[in-house]
Amino acid sequence: MSAETKITGSIHKIMPVQEINDSFTKRDVVVNTGGDYPQLISIQFVQDQVFLFNDILEGANVVIDVNIRGREWTSPQGEVKYFNTLQGWKVEQVNNGSPKPQQPASQNGI
């Protein structure tokens, strides 16, 4: 089970789609939360969700639904470390206060 939350802000950076192997594709997107203490939050999209950003430009205001994922990793030296990932699964572009849901685009748009 994973925790779900929403991240609101403007798109700071959309990274290129990366094909890690034949069965795994990912894209990282950085969101600026704005306000008095803005944060730059990296959100990872995988598989079909990488195409959600084919029609969204940097600077767009968005609300992104994310799952918070965590994992344990043991280094070759035996040291145990823990990592967290924000994995996005839904994007709503906000124009003049009203959300516009983004559907996965065709995969021809990479």
Disulfide bonds with the S-S distance in Angstrom:
none
